[in-house]
Amino acid sequence: MQTFVSDPALMFLALIALYSPLAALSSYLPVVGPYSQKDQLRLALGLFRNVAIFVLAAIWIGEPLLRLLGISTAALSMTGGIALLYAGIPMMRGIDEVVPEQAAAAMPDASGTVENWRSVLFTPLTFPLTVGGTTFGLIVAFASRGNGVADELRFTVAGLAYAVVTSVTLYAAGHLHRRVSPRMRIILSRVAGILLTAIAVTLLANGGTQLVVATLRELGVLGPGIVPAI
């Protein structure tokens, strides 16, 4: 019984460590900043919904779904890394960056010049900034250790708690953006770009390594229990 209780808690802690709320907060800032407080609340609620659906899918149908589609978590991880590079490098380099005096003028007004908030909800906010192939694989790995519906429900509660954390983090990013100066926003955007690029490289390296190892095992070069030194 102790194992059944501890496994969902361990999954929750592992997801939080992988997500890293402080790093995510900085990454969300330039994305949610241009939107009104009402739209930021909608984004936070939409993110909770998307993450909750993602978590439930991973827990209840994740393992058979991956086998059916022939998609590996390593491939999903590499896809997330590529998407993060696409978003992070321009932020890191300051492309399309405005000077502080122009930043206020560049902010959206009541006329509705900002792109619809739904356009950023799935990409990049949900994927890859919040969840990705590594997250999916982690959830599937934990859920596969359960025995019966009762265990799956415990994992579901842990997963929904994780979705709440991501939603609160996103809303906090919008709250913080309204209270920092334009120059600080530029600095935070650069920092976020560096973080995103670093995470992207990690995802690409991990996903690429896993794909190579899986290929070598299929070719018989590596045995099932052999892990190459990296």
Secondary structure as UniProt FT lines:
FT   HELIX           2..19
FT   HELIX           21..32
FT   TURN            33..34
FT   HELIX           37..69
FT   HELIX           73..93
FT   TURN            94..96
FT   HELIX           100..106
FT   TURN            110..111
FT   HELIX           118..120
FT   HELIX           121..130
FT   HELIX           133..143
FT   TURN            144..145
FT   HELIX           149..177
FT   TURN            178..179
FT   HELIX           182..218
FT   TURN            219..220
FT   TURN            224..225
//
